[in-house]
Amino acid sequence: MPSRGPAAEAARAAFRERLEAKGHVVENARAAVAGLEAALAAGVLERTAALDRMLRDLALAVDGGGGGDAPLGGKSAEAARFILRAISRELDEA
């Protein structure tokens, strides 16, 4: 069941604003994820299995996932855009 209330709606809106912000998509992705992780940690939004998978995929795309993998280089921005749009859709269920 999706999280409800003004705080949940504000967290979704903030994520989507960062998604559409001017600037480099990888930097915007990092800012969007930081805000989203804060909302999830605070219990404002409910973490879903699909959302966790997408966040892991996004980390691999933009940072290499921290596990020694290299980021996707020139493809990072394209991958980040794709995954961010999927996360935005999934937030309606979080």
Secondary structure, DSSP 8 states (H G I E B T S, - for coil): ----SHHHHHHHHHHHHHHH-SS-HHHHHHHHHHHHHHHHHTTSS---HHHHHHHHHHHHHHHGGGTT----GGGHHHHHHHHHHHHHHHTTT-
